[in-house]
Amino acid sequence: MSTRLPQVASVTCPRCGNRFAAPVQDVVDVGRQPELKVRLLRGQLNIAVCPQCGAGGMLNAPFIYHDPEKELLFVFTPNGLNVTDGAQQRLIGELTNAVMNSVPPEQRKAYLLQPKVFLTFPSLTEAILQADGLTPEMLEARKAKARLLEQLLQASDELELRNLIVEHDDALDYDFFALLANYIESARVEGQSALLGRLLMLNNNLLEMSSLGRSLKARREALESLGEEITREELLEKLISAQDDGVVEVLTAAARPLVDYQFFQLLTGRIDTADEPEATHLKQLRTKILEVIRELDAQMEQEFAWAASLLREIWSSKDREQAIRAHLNEIDDLFLTVLEANIRSAEEDGEGAIAEELKGLMRLVFSILEETVPPQIRFINQLLRAEYPHGTQKILNENAGQVNGELLDLMTALGEDLEASGREELSRRLSEIRQQAEAMLV
């Protein structure tokens, strides 16, 4: 069965009064389109941006949520609809029938006849998360971290922010930084450049002022210090001078190919010539490195086996497109690495037909992944794939309507993020394309 396409709604901008058309996803069937669940939980579903003034936000639009695996059927009918009870019941019936008609008769179950109605978006997302196994206590903890994040964002000056960080240092844990990263990604996807700037600035302050932030920063700086041509001797010195186990872990993981028999010979030689207490420290370091390596190798072996199993499942499926969509949230860089390895192996073995079919699968995966990306991000990705400068200029000229200040702000934010993550070459390329785009607005 095909997936249901978004409907078109007429929207009146609350800021400037402009009327425009916007797509609305009224059926969120995560069995067919699992990426919609991610967008919903991030608050990125049914977002509209006024083309005249740039105001945007979530539409007050009803939709139905269907998770066949968990047998969930939820209908969201927001309070602000201002419709009669009869009209609301007809709406629920229409949405329920849309789901029911998409399910083969032999797969229809009783839960499809009894949708649960939600009047507020938070209550809907809470029910979805509870079905995923989050307890009320876990949900409350998430809400508390969200409230703390808002409180930190509203700090009036650096002194107030520092005091808040000191006061809540224990709560600024890995889960909090993951929540902050989620907020940053959402702001970037939605093109909210002002909010994105505030979130990135808060992230930088937390890396300087919080206990975990300083540890994370030390690990990042240790990774950045590795460079591209580091030797075993240089790596050993960095590991010896590491201030905590976290730095040892990230350095060992990042430079895993160098941590071999020759490396351990160097370390053993240092132990044999060292005096106490240095020898004790070096032995403890060796034990820690060996522990990290065992964990890394076991994890990598497990992850490769999982990615290979997923590839086999998709490859043997009668409908590969449907199989990809069903596992979209599981397809990552490792899966693509395994797929590329299979393509090379087929080519080396002279299996040209299989290699071409695998390449077709790769193209299909990328095309489906591209569907989940917002239009502006998709446009930027298209530019990054094009030849610079003539290919990129041609694309910009053909899509001049998309070239505006909002696009430039998004390019700037993405470039800074790429540079911060160590992808300087891609950041430089995006900066050059941004200059082309900016020149068109002069």
Secondary structure, DSSP 8 states (H G I E B T S, - for coil): ------EEEEEE-TTT--EEEEEE--EEETTT-THHHHHHHTT-TTEEE-TTT--EEE----EEEEETTTTEEEEE--GGG---HHHHHHHHHHHHHHHHHHS-GGG--GGGGS-EEESSHHHHHHHHHHHTT--HHHHHHHHHHHHHHHHHHT-SSHHHHHHHHHHTGGG-SHHHHHHHHHHHHHHHHTT-HHHHHHHHHHHHHHHHHSHHHHHHHHHHHHHHTT-SS--HHHHHHHHHH-SSHHHHHHHHHHTGGGSSHHHHHHHHHHHHH--TTHHHHHHHHHHHHHHHHHHHHHHHHHHHHHHHHHHHHHHH-SSHHHHHHHTGGG--HHHHHHHHHHHHHHHHTT-HHHHHHHHHHHHHHHHHHHHTS-HHHHHHHHHHHS-TTHHHHHHHHHTGGG-SHHHHHHHHHHHHHHHHTT-HHHHHHHHHHHHHHHHHH-
